[in-house]
């Protein structure tokens, strides 16, 4: 399945999934056993972990936080992951992939509400303003990413402000998170 881990390459015909859609290895064309139960749940969890670039311990921590909050646990988990600073930078179009967004945040190219933040897992709140720092506005990778992702679009919970900034308008809802994920399977996996 396409997880869009390679940035803009996944939107072109050079995408590995498009070119060769068979499992790797000498016997890749052999039929594999059908996944059921635990296998499906695990695959769904791994898919979400890889999409957001989160390791196991941190993902479990996000799940426990979502489980303690009111509402539907699966939707709350996706909201927590979507509100990460590196994801917001990617969604605003300042990076071509979440991995690149994570690196740009880590190198201190962004501000939140006028203060430098270099923690990719920083959780944004409604009303927060994310901007590119003044010294980084001429950064070639940020400018290249902004040019590359013009047609991708920005989710409704974010809004671009000016050329080098964006604002969190509201908390993301499940309808605004357009990921092919069945979050209920993740909840079932952790609820065992």
C-alpha positions as CSV (number, residue, x, y, z in Angstrom):
1,X,0.0,0.0,0.0
2,X,1.2,3.5,-0.7
3,X,2.2,5.3,2.5
4,X,3.7,8.4,0.8
5,X,6.9,8.0,2.7
6,X,9.1,9.2,-0.2
7,X,7.5,12.6,-0.5
8,X,6.6,13.8,-4.0
9,X,8.0,10.7,-5.6
10,X,4.9,8.9,-4.5
11,X,2.7,11.2,-6.6
12,X,4.6,10.4,-9.9
13,X,5.0,7.3,-12.0
14,X,8.4,6.6,-10.4
15,X,6.7,5.3,-7.2
16,X,7.8,1.7,-6.4
17,X,4.3,0.6,-5.6
18,X,3.2,1.7,-9.1
19,X,6.1,0.1,-10.9
20,X,6.3,-3.2,-9.1
21,X,3.4,-4.2,-6.9
22,X,4.7,-7.6,-5.8
23,X,6.3,-8.5,-2.4
24,X,10.1,-8.4,-2.5
25,X,12.2,-11.5,-2.8
26,X,12.7,-14.4,-5.1
27,X,9.4,-15.9,-4.3
28,X,7.5,-12.6,-4.1
29,X,4.8,-13.7,-6.6
30,X,3.7,-16.7,-4.4
31,X,0.4,-16.3,-2.8
32,X,0.6,-15.5,0.9
33,X,-1.8,-16.6,3.6
34,X,-4.8,-14.3,4.2
35,X,-4.4,-12.0,7.2
36,X,-7.1,-12.3,9.9
37,X,-7.6,-11.0,13.4
38,X,-4.3,-10.1,15.1
39,X,-2.4,-9.9,11.8
40,X,-4.9,-7.2,10.5
41,X,-4.7,-5.3,13.7
42,X,-0.9,-5.3,13.8
43,X,-0.7,-4.3,10.1
44,X,-3.0,-1.3,10.8
45,X,-0.9,-0.2,13.8
46,X,2.4,-0.5,11.8
47,X,0.9,1.4,8.9
48,X,-0.1,4.4,11.2
49,X,3.3,4.3,12.9
50,X,5.2,4.4,9.6
51,X,2.9,7.1,8.2
52,X,3.6,9.5,11.1
53,X,7.2,8.3,11.7
54,X,6.6,7.4,15.4
55,X,8.4,4.6,17.2
56,X,6.6,2.0,19.3
57,X,7.0,3.5,22.8
58,X,5.9,6.9,21.7
59,X,2.9,5.4,19.8
60,X,1.9,3.5,22.9
61,X,2.1,6.7,24.9
62,X,-0.2,8.5,22.3
63,X,-2.6,5.6,22.6
64,X,-2.7,5.7,26.4
65,X,-3.3,9.5,26.3
66,X,-6.1,9.0,23.8
67,X,-7.6,6.2,25.9
68,X,-7.7,8.5,29.0
69,X,-9.5,11.3,27.1
70,X,-13.2,11.5,26.5
71,X,-14.6,10.5,23.1
72,X,-13.8,7.8,20.6
73,X,-10.3,6.5,21.4
74,X,-9.3,5.8,17.8
75,X,-10.3,9.2,16.5
76,X,-8.6,10.9,19.4
77,X,-5.4,8.9,18.7
78,X,-5.4,10.1,15.1
79,X,-6.1,13.7,16.2
80,X,-3.1,13.6,18.6
81,X,-0.8,12.3,15.8
82,X,-2.2,14.9,13.3
83,X,-1.5,17.8,15.8
84,X,2.2,17.0,15.9
85,X,4.4,20.0,14.7
86,X,6.3,17.9,12.1
87,X,2.9,16.7,10.6
88,X,1.6,20.3,10.5
89,X,4.7,21.5,8.8
90,X,4.2,18.7,6.2
91,X,0.5,19.5,5.8
92,X,1.2,23.2,5.4
93,X,3.5,22.4,2.5
94,X,6.8,23.4,3.9
95,X,8.2,19.9,3.4
96,X,7.7,17.2,0.8
97,X,7.5,14.4,3.3
98,X,7.0,13.9,7.1
99,X,10.6,12.8,7.5
100,X,11.8,16.0,5.8
101,X,9.4,18.0,8.0
102,X,10.8,16.3,11.1
103,X,14.4,17.2,10.1
104,X,13.5,20.8,9.3
105,X,11.8,21.2,12.7
106,X,14.7,19.5,14.5
107,X,17.1,21.9,12.9
108,X,15.2,24.8,14.3
109,X,13.7,26.3,11.1
110,X,10.2,27.0,12.6
111,X,8.5,29.1,15.3
112,X,5.2,28.5,17.1
113,X,3.6,31.7,18.3
114,X,6.8,33.6,17.8
115,X,9.0,31.2,19.8
116,X,11.5,28.8,18.2
117,X,10.4,25.1,18.6
118,X,12.8,22.3,17.6
119,X,10.7,19.4,19.0
120,X,8.9,17.4,16.2
121,X,6.4,15.9,18.6
122,X,5.3,19.4,19.9
123,X,1.5,19.2,20.1
124,X,-0.3,22.2,18.5
125,X,-3.4,23.7,19.9
126,X,-6.2,25.6,18.3
127,X,-5.1,29.2,17.5
128,X,-1.3,28.4,17.3
129,X,0.6,30.1,14.5
130,X,3.4,28.2,12.8
131,X,5.9,30.3,10.9
132,X,9.3,29.8,9.2
133,X,12.0,31.6,11.1
134,X,13.4,34.8,9.5
135,X,16.8,33.3,9.0
136,X,15.4,30.2,7.3
137,X,13.0,31.8,4.8
138,X,15.6,31.5,2.1
139,X,16.3,27.8,2.8
140,X,16.4,26.0,-0.5
141,X,14.7,22.8,0.8
142,X,11.7,24.8,2.2
143,X,11.4,26.9,-1.0
144,X,11.6,23.7,-3.2
145,X,9.0,21.9,-1.1
146,X,6.6,24.9,-1.3
147,X,7.0,24.8,-5.1
148,X,6.5,21.0,-5.3
149,X,3.4,20.7,-3.2
150,X,1.3,23.6,-4.5
151,X,-1.4,21.2,-5.9
152,X,-1.6,19.0,-2.8
153,X,-3.9,21.2,-0.8
154,X,-4.1,22.0,2.9
155,X,-6.6,20.4,5.3
156,X,-9.5,22.5,6.6
157,X,-8.1,22.5,10.2
158,X,-5.1,24.5,9.0
159,X,-4.9,27.8,7.1
160,X,-1.9,29.4,5.3
161,X,-1.1,32.9,6.6
162,X,1.1,34.8,4.3
163,X,3.9,33.1,2.4
164,X,5.8,31.6,5.3
165,X,3.2,30.8,7.9
166,X,0.1,28.9,8.9
167,X,-2.4,28.8,11.6
168,X,-4.3,26.0,13.4
169,X,-7.9,27.0,12.9
170,X,-9.5,24.2,14.8
171,X,-8.8,20.7,16.1
172,X,-8.8,18.1,13.3
173,X,-11.8,15.9,13.0
174,X,-11.8,12.3,11.6
175,X,-13.5,13.6,8.3
176,X,-10.6,16.0,7.8
177,X,-7.9,13.3,8.3
178,X,-7.9,11.6,5.0
179,X,-5.9,8.5,5.8
180,X,-6.9,5.0,4.7
181,X,-6.8,3.7,8.2
182,X,-9.2,1.7,10.3
183,X,-8.3,3.1,13.7
184,X,-10.8,0.7,15.5
185,X,-8.4,-2.2,14.7
186,X,-5.6,-0.4,16.6
187,X,-7.9,0.1,19.6
188,X,-8.8,-3.6,19.6
189,X,-5.1,-4.5,19.4
190,X,-4.2,-2.5,22.4
191,X,-7.3,-3.4,24.4
192,X,-6.3,-7.1,24.6
